[in-house]
Every structure is written in C-alpha cells, then in structure tokens.
C-alpha cells in the first residue's frame, strides 16, 4: 500500500519590498528628450505622482495578494486580520505613500489598516539611509568600488549596444543625431563627497527608457507610446537600459550595503520572529528592490521587461515556510509583478489569472539550498554576511548593524 503523500510546506510569514505603482515622469527624467523628432506626450498627472490608472493597478495587485495569502492561511478568508499581524510601511514620496495606503486597504478591506510613513518629503533612514546620514558614505570609495566591480558606465554601454540602438530607433534622431554607443561616459565623485555625477549614454537613456514603459503601462494610445515605434521588443530593450542605472547606483556592493542595509536588517529582525507581523510590506522604489536583490544575490527577468528592471507595482517577496512533518523552516525568494499588458489593460487578477512570478535562488545560501528553499538559519547567516560591510570592517559577524536599529 503506497504511503500517503507528504504534506506540503506551509507559509508562515512573508515580507515584501514593493515598488510604487505607475506614476507620471519625474522632473527631468526624459534626459534624451532633445533627440526625439517630435514632442513628448503630455500627462494629466503632476510630475512624479501616482496616476489614477496606477492607483487602480496597485489595488488589483493588492487584491490578488490578499486572495493568495488567504489561500495560504496567512490572512483570514473572511473578516479582519488579527491586530499587529499585518504591517505596511511606506517611503515618504507621494507615490509611495498612496501606493502603501491602497495596498493596506486591499489587504484588509474595511479594517482600518493604514500605511505608516514619516512626513512626506522627509528622509526616512529605512528608505534613504545615505540622505538621512544613517550610514557612512564616501563618494570616492563608491566610485572606485563601482569601477572595480563592473567597469563603470563605459563598460555597461559597450555591453548594451543593441539596446541603445533600440532607443535611437524609437526617438528617431533625424534632426539631432544620437549615436549613444559612441558618446563618452564619466562617473566622478561630487565635490562634497556625498554623491557623484554620472554623464553619458546611461544617464541619457535610463530615465527615458522608463518613461516609454510608463507610457505603455499607463494605457496611452499606441501612437503616443514612443510615437508608435515602441514595439514590444524595443520596450523590453529600453527597459534594460533603465536597469543599467541600478548597476551603478544600487547593485554594486558598496552601494547595496548602504542603500539596502537597513531594509535587510528589518527583514532579518522580522523573519522567524513570533512577535513580528505575519505579513510585512515595505513600499518604496525600484532602487530599494535593486539594492536588496544585490544583497540577497538574486537577479530577476520577467517576460516583457529588461533583466533586473523592477516593474511598477512589482515586489521582491521573501517567504518563510515550515515543513509540517519535520518542523524545519526554510526561506523562498520570488519576484512578482503584473505584466505590461496587465498594467495597461487593468486586467483583474485572481488565482487563475495571477501576476507574473519568478522563483529566485539567492547566492547567499547556494551551498545550503534544498528543493524547499534555503534553511532559515543559513539564510540569516548569509544575509548578515552580505550586508556586514555596513556595520564597519571591525564588526563581529553576528552584530546587529547600528543603522539597522536607527529609526
């Protein structure tokens, strides 16, 4: 007689770092605007703010997340979650505050759950540790680290000539030539030592590529999305150009431990702690996801987007699972986001029509990985070691980094 099938692991706790929803372009984001053959489409939303379309897409995403978490037994199928079992914290931009509020309402409809945040426009050390002075930062050391790790902007440009050509084809560049691949690149420390200046093709095309994706996700008429020249293939290519900015500002180790260290510390504090919320959402921006992804040692590539480019409303999800037979706990990391088509059409999501999902394998626990994920203790050790430089070179391996405790 065959033995009964082993019970599947159960989700105990989940932490998500979420990017805000579709927004209007940031001031000056379209750095390559002068090369376009025609004027750029106008938005009916003030610069940098969440659009009405983006709000609805975030709501749909939050509604799916509630359904999925309810199916996993982490949220109740009916009624409100227990007090303290769900927590949402947002960065201080209008787009993150509003996205956090929408997600809180979607996760617990009618239950009064709010998204905590500091005053709008201030520097929250959890999300902006460098600007808040919560971590040490030396621009010269940062630039040296970036150049040593990936060769800097010139090397990135050399490796992405087809993507730069796709940008040229969308812009037209007949009145003002734009051979981006031939343009010089530079990355130098700022005079105050607190920042650095990036010039060249990456700076010109990164934000420009993001705005082209936002045009499509916003549901603009196709003849306004890159003037009708932004095909699906080209959008994926310019999406990769957008991600190149994170290869400078967020993913290099020096940058990741400073931009992502506090979030990593919050993740470590909550994961496996019986007194912490079962569901935690941290609503920030793409650079937060890039920095934490780097510390975890993961790369993601969802269909329709460029490699390592965090889509609007997407999330890096870290789940803690328990084997009901052995009691052993393991960590699984995933990336999930609505597809560009789901964003554009505001397609309702349910368990039969989910967002895109990609299972990731963190390099911080490769040696200890099992089919069920990374054992919790190995995950904790790996992430602590990955983020340890933000504690200072003399900190013990098991130290709680000082800036992780700062609020």
C-alpha positions as CSV (number, residue, x, y, z in Angstrom):
1,X,0.0,0.0,0.0
2,X,1.6,3.3,-1.0
3,X,2.5,5.7,1.7
4,X,0.4,8.9,2.0
5,X,1.9,11.9,0.2
6,X,3.9,14.2,2.5
7,X,2.1,17.4,3.5
8,X,3.4,20.4,1.6
9,X,5.3,23.1,3.4
10,X,3.1,25.9,4.8
11,X,3.7,29.6,4.5
12,X,4.2,31.1,8.0
13,X,5.3,34.7,7.3
14,X,6.0,36.9,4.3
15,X,8.0,40.2,3.8
16,X,7.6,42.1,0.6
17,X,9.5,45.1,-0.7
18,X,7.2,46.7,-3.2
19,X,7.7,49.3,-5.8
20,X,5.0,52.1,-6.1
21,X,2.6,52.0,-9.0
22,X,2.5,53.7,-12.4
23,X,3.5,57.4,-12.0
24,X,3.9,60.4,-14.2
25,X,7.5,61.1,-15.2
26,X,9.9,62.7,-12.7
27,X,11.1,66.2,-13.4
28,X,14.0,65.9,-15.9
29,X,13.6,62.2,-16.2
30,X,13.5,62.2,-20.0
31,X,17.1,63.2,-20.4
32,X,17.2,62.3,-24.1
33,X,14.2,64.4,-24.9
34,X,16.1,66.7,-27.2
35,X,17.0,63.9,-29.6
36,X,13.3,63.0,-30.3
37,X,11.9,64.0,-33.7
38,X,8.5,65.0,-32.1
39,X,7.2,66.5,-28.9
40,X,6.7,64.1,-25.9
41,X,3.1,63.2,-24.9
42,X,1.7,65.2,-22.1
43,X,0.5,63.6,-18.8
44,X,-2.6,64.7,-16.9
45,X,-1.0,63.9,-13.6
46,X,1.6,66.2,-11.9
47,X,5.2,65.0,-12.2
48,X,6.3,62.1,-10.1
49,X,2.8,61.4,-8.7
50,X,0.8,58.2,-8.9
51,X,-1.7,58.3,-11.7
52,X,-5.3,57.3,-11.4
53,X,-4.5,54.3,-13.7
54,X,-1.6,53.4,-11.5
55,X,-3.8,53.5,-8.4
56,X,-6.2,51.0,-9.9
57,X,-3.4,48.7,-10.9
58,X,-2.0,48.8,-7.3
59,X,-5.4,48.0,-6.0
60,X,-5.7,45.0,-8.3
61,X,-2.3,43.8,-7.3
62,X,-3.2,44.1,-3.6
63,X,-6.5,42.3,-4.1
64,X,-4.6,39.4,-5.7
65,X,-2.1,39.3,-2.9
66,X,-4.9,39.2,-0.3
67,X,-6.5,36.3,-2.1
68,X,-3.3,34.4,-2.4
69,X,-2.2,35.0,1.2
70,X,-5.7,33.9,2.4
71,X,-5.4,30.7,0.4
72,X,-2.1,30.1,2.1
73,X,-3.7,30.6,5.5
74,X,-1.6,33.7,6.4
75,X,-4.6,36.1,6.1
76,X,-8.2,35.2,7.1
77,X,-10.6,34.3,4.3
78,X,-13.2,36.5,5.9
79,X,-13.1,39.3,8.5
80,X,-10.1,41.3,9.6
81,X,-6.6,40.1,10.3
82,X,-5.6,40.0,14.0
83,X,-4.2,43.3,15.3
84,X,-0.5,43.5,14.6
85,X,-0.4,40.6,12.1
86,X,-0.2,42.9,9.0
87,X,2.1,45.9,8.7
88,X,2.6,48.3,5.8
89,X,5.3,51.0,5.9
90,X,5.9,53.4,3.0
91,X,8.7,55.8,2.0
92,X,7.9,59.5,2.1
93,X,7.1,60.2,-1.6
94,X,3.5,60.9,-2.5
95,X,3.6,57.9,-4.9
96,X,4.8,55.5,-2.2
97,X,2.5,56.8,0.5
98,X,-0.5,56.5,-1.8
99,X,0.6,53.0,-3.0
100,X,1.0,51.9,0.6
101,X,-2.4,53.1,1.6
102,X,-4.1,51.4,-1.4
103,X,-2.3,48.1,-0.6
104,X,-3.2,48.4,3.1
105,X,-6.9,48.8,2.2
106,X,-6.7,45.9,-0.3
107,X,-5.1,43.5,2.1
108,X,-7.7,44.2,4.9
109,X,-10.8,45.8,3.3
110,X,-12.8,47.9,5.8
111,X,-10.4,47.1,8.7
112,X,-8.8,50.5,9.1
113,X,-5.3,49.2,8.3
114,X,-3.0,52.1,7.4
115,X,0.4,52.5,5.8
116,X,2.8,54.0,8.3
117,X,5.2,56.6,7.0
118,X,7.2,59.6,8.0
119,X,6.2,63.1,6.9
120,X,6.1,63.5,3.1
121,X,9.3,64.7,1.6
122,X,11.5,63.9,4.6
123,X,14.4,61.4,4.7
124,X,13.4,58.1,6.3
125,X,16.6,56.3,7.4
126,X,15.0,53.0,6.4
127,X,14.5,54.0,2.8
128,X,17.0,56.8,2.4
129,X,19.8,55.9,4.8
130,X,22.5,57.9,2.9
131,X,20.5,61.1,2.6
132,X,19.4,60.7,6.3
133,X,23.0,60.3,7.4
134,X,22.3,56.9,8.9
135,X,25.2,55.2,7.1
136,X,28.7,56.2,6.3
137,X,29.3,57.2,2.7
138,X,32.4,58.3,0.8
139,X,31.8,59.2,-2.9
140,X,35.4,58.5,-3.9
141,X,35.2,55.0,-2.3
142,X,31.8,54.4,-4.0
143,X,33.1,55.4,-7.5
144,X,36.2,53.2,-7.0
145,X,34.1,50.3,-6.0
146,X,31.7,50.7,-8.9
147,X,34.5,50.9,-11.5
148,X,36.2,47.9,-9.9
149,X,33.1,45.8,-9.8
150,X,31.5,46.3,-13.2
151,X,33.8,48.7,-15.1
152,X,31.6,51.7,-14.8
153,X,29.3,53.3,-17.3
154,X,31.6,52.9,-20.3
155,X,31.8,49.1,-19.8
156,X,28.0,48.9,-19.4
157,X,27.5,50.9,-22.6
158,X,29.8,48.6,-24.5
159,X,27.8,45.6,-23.4
160,X,24.4,47.0,-24.4
161,X,24.8,48.4,-27.9
162,X,21.6,46.7,-29.3
163,X,19.5,48.3,-26.5
164,X,21.0,51.7,-27.3
165,X,20.2,51.2,-30.9
166,X,16.6,50.4,-30.0
167,X,16.4,53.7,-28.1
168,X,17.7,55.5,-31.2
169,X,15.1,53.8,-33.4
170,X,12.3,54.9,-31.1
171,X,13.4,58.5,-30.7
172,X,14.1,58.9,-34.5
173,X,17.1,61.2,-34.0
174,X,16.9,62.6,-37.6
175,X,17.1,66.2,-36.6
176,X,19.6,65.7,-33.8
177,X,21.8,62.6,-34.3
178,X,22.1,60.3,-31.3
179,X,24.7,57.6,-31.6
180,X,24.5,56.8,-27.9
181,X,27.1,54.0,-28.1
182,X,29.7,56.4,-29.4
183,X,29.2,59.0,-26.7
184,X,31.7,59.4,-23.9
185,X,30.8,58.3,-20.3
186,X,32.0,59.6,-17.0
187,X,31.4,58.8,-13.3
188,X,33.1,61.1,-10.8
189,X,32.7,61.9,-7.1
190,X,30.9,65.1,-6.2
191,X,32.9,67.9,-4.6
192,X,31.1,67.5,-1.3
193,X,32.0,63.8,-1.2
194,X,28.3,62.8,-0.6
195,X,27.4,62.0,-4.1
196,X,28.7,61.5,-7.6
197,X,28.0,62.7,-11.1
198,X,27.1,60.4,-14.0
199,X,27.2,61.6,-17.5
200,X,26.8,59.9,-20.9
201,X,24.5,57.3,-22.5
202,X,23.4,55.6,-19.3
203,X,22.3,58.9,-17.8
204,X,20.6,59.9,-21.1
205,X,18.7,56.7,-21.8
206,X,17.9,55.2,-18.4
207,X,15.1,57.5,-17.3
208,X,14.0,57.9,-21.0
209,X,13.5,54.2,-21.3
210,X,11.5,54.1,-18.1
211,X,9.1,56.8,-19.3
212,X,8.5,54.9,-22.5
213,X,7.5,51.8,-20.4
214,X,5.3,54.1,-18.3
215,X,3.5,55.4,-21.3
216,X,2.5,51.9,-22.3
217,X,1.6,50.8,-18.8
218,X,-0.5,54.0,-18.4
219,X,-2.6,52.9,-21.3
220,X,-1.7,55.8,-23.6
221,X,-2.7,55.3,-27.3
222,X,-0.1,53.2,-29.1
223,X,0.7,56.1,-31.5
224,X,1.8,58.1,-28.4
225,X,3.9,55.3,-26.9
226,X,7.3,56.1,-28.4
227,X,5.3,57.7,-31.3
228,X,4.2,54.3,-32.4
229,X,7.8,53.0,-32.7
230,X,8.0,51.3,-29.3
231,X,7.4,47.7,-30.2
232,X,7.3,45.0,-27.5
233,X,10.8,44.0,-28.3
234,X,12.1,47.6,-28.2
235,X,10.3,48.2,-24.9
236,X,12.0,45.2,-23.3
237,X,15.3,46.5,-24.6
238,X,14.9,50.1,-23.3
239,X,13.7,48.5,-20.0
240,X,17.1,47.0,-19.7
241,X,18.6,50.5,-20.2
242,X,16.6,51.7,-17.3
243,X,18.1,48.9,-15.2
244,X,21.6,50.0,-16.0
245,X,21.2,52.9,-13.6
246,X,20.9,50.4,-10.8
247,X,24.1,48.7,-11.9
248,X,25.7,51.9,-10.8
249,X,23.6,53.4,-8.0
250,X,22.2,50.3,-6.3
251,X,23.6,46.9,-7.2
252,X,27.4,47.4,-6.7
253,X,28.4,46.1,-3.2
254,X,29.4,49.5,-1.8
255,X,26.1,51.0,-2.8
256,X,23.9,48.0,-1.9
257,X,25.1,47.7,1.7
258,X,24.3,51.4,2.2
259,X,21.1,51.7,0.3
260,X,19.7,48.3,1.2
261,X,21.3,47.6,4.6
262,X,18.5,49.0,6.8
263,X,15.9,47.1,4.8
264,X,17.9,43.9,5.1
265,X,18.2,44.4,8.8
266,X,14.4,44.9,9.1
267,X,13.9,41.7,7.1
268,X,16.2,39.8,9.4
269,X,14.6,41.2,12.5
270,X,11.1,40.1,11.4
271,X,11.7,36.8,9.7
272,X,11.1,34.0,12.1
273,X,10.2,36.3,15.0
274,X,6.9,35.2,16.6
275,X,6.2,38.7,17.8
276,X,6.5,40.3,14.3
277,X,3.7,40.7,11.7
278,X,2.9,37.7,9.6
279,X,2.6,40.0,6.6
280,X,5.0,43.0,6.2
281,X,5.1,45.3,3.2
282,X,7.7,48.0,2.7
283,X,6.6,50.3,-0.1
284,X,9.5,52.1,-1.8
285,X,11.1,52.5,-5.2
286,X,13.0,50.5,-7.8
287,X,16.3,51.3,-6.3
288,X,15.3,49.7,-3.0
289,X,14.4,46.4,-4.7
290,X,17.7,46.6,-6.7
291,X,19.8,47.1,-3.6
292,X,18.1,44.3,-1.6
293,X,18.3,42.0,-4.6
294,X,22.0,42.6,-4.7
295,X,22.4,41.8,-1.0
296,X,20.4,38.6,-1.5
297,X,22.4,37.7,-4.6
298,X,19.4,37.4,-6.9
299,X,18.7,38.5,-10.4
300,X,15.2,38.5,-12.0
301,X,13.9,38.8,-15.5
302,X,10.1,38.9,-16.1
303,X,8.7,38.5,-19.6
304,X,8.3,41.8,-21.4
305,X,10.8,43.7,-19.1
306,X,14.5,44.0,-19.2
307,X,16.7,42.0,-16.9
308,X,16.7,43.3,-13.3
309,X,14.3,46.2,-14.1
310,X,11.7,46.4,-11.3
311,X,8.2,46.9,-12.9
312,X,5.8,49.4,-11.4
313,X,3.9,47.8,-8.5
314,X,6.1,44.7,-8.5
315,X,7.6,43.2,-5.4
316,X,10.5,41.2,-4.1
317,X,8.8,38.6,-1.9
318,X,10.6,36.7,0.9
319,X,8.5,33.9,2.4
320,X,9.1,31.7,5.5
321,X,7.8,28.2,5.0
322,X,7.5,25.4,7.6
323,X,7.6,21.6,6.9
324,X,4.7,20.2,8.9
325,X,6.4,16.9,9.4
326,X,9.9,18.0,10.5
327,X,9.1,21.5,11.7
328,X,12.1,22.8,9.7
329,X,11.7,26.3,8.3
330,X,13.0,27.5,5.0
331,X,13.0,30.8,3.1
332,X,11.9,31.2,-0.5
333,X,12.5,34.3,-2.6
334,X,10.3,35.3,-5.5
335,X,9.8,38.2,-7.8
336,X,6.2,39.1,-8.8
337,X,4.7,41.8,-10.9
338,X,1.9,42.5,-13.3
339,X,2.8,42.1,-16.9
340,X,2.9,45.2,-19.1
341,X,-0.3,44.1,-20.7
342,X,-2.0,43.5,-17.3
343,X,-0.9,47.0,-16.2
344,X,-2.0,48.6,-19.5
345,X,-5.5,47.0,-19.6
346,X,-6.0,46.9,-15.8
347,X,-6.7,43.2,-16.1
348,X,-8.4,41.8,-12.9
349,X,-6.2,39.3,-11.1
350,X,-7.2,36.1,-9.4
351,X,-5.7,32.7,-8.6
352,X,-6.4,31.6,-12.2
353,X,-5.1,34.8,-13.7
354,X,-2.1,35.7,-11.5
355,X,0.6,38.3,-12.0
356,X,4.0,37.2,-13.3
357,X,6.0,35.2,-10.8
358,X,9.6,34.1,-10.8
359,X,11.3,31.9,-8.2
360,X,14.8,33.1,-7.4
361,X,17.8,31.4,-6.0
362,X,19.8,33.6,-3.6
363,X,23.5,33.1,-3.9
364,X,23.9,33.9,-0.2
365,X,22.7,30.4,0.6
366,X,23.6,28.4,-2.5
367,X,25.6,25.8,-0.6
368,X,22.7,25.1,1.8
369,X,19.8,25.3,-0.6
370,X,17.2,22.5,-0.7
371,X,14.2,21.9,-3.0
372,X,12.1,23.7,-0.4
373,X,14.4,26.8,-0.4
374,X,17.1,28.0,1.9
375,X,17.1,26.9,5.6
376,X,16.2,29.8,7.8
377,X,19.5,29.8,9.7
378,X,21.5,29.6,6.5
379,X,19.5,32.5,5.1
380,X,20.1,34.6,8.1
381,X,23.8,33.9,8.2
382,X,24.1,34.6,4.5
383,X,22.3,37.9,4.5
384,X,24.1,39.1,7.6
385,X,27.4,38.4,5.9
386,X,26.3,40.0,2.7
387,X,25.3,43.3,4.4
388,X,28.1,43.2,7.0
389,X,30.2,46.0,5.5
390,X,27.5,48.5,6.5
391,X,28.4,47.6,10.1
392,X,32.0,48.6,9.6
393,X,35.0,46.4,9.0
394,X,35.6,45.5,12.6
395,X,32.0,44.5,13.5
396,X,31.6,40.8,14.6
397,X,29.8,38.5,12.2
398,X,26.7,38.3,14.3
399,X,26.4,42.0,15.1
400,X,23.2,44.0,14.6
401,X,24.3,46.8,12.4
402,X,23.8,50.2,14.2
403,X,21.9,51.8,11.3
404,X,19.5,48.8,11.1
405,X,18.3,49.9,14.6
406,X,18.0,53.6,13.7
407,X,14.6,55.0,13.0
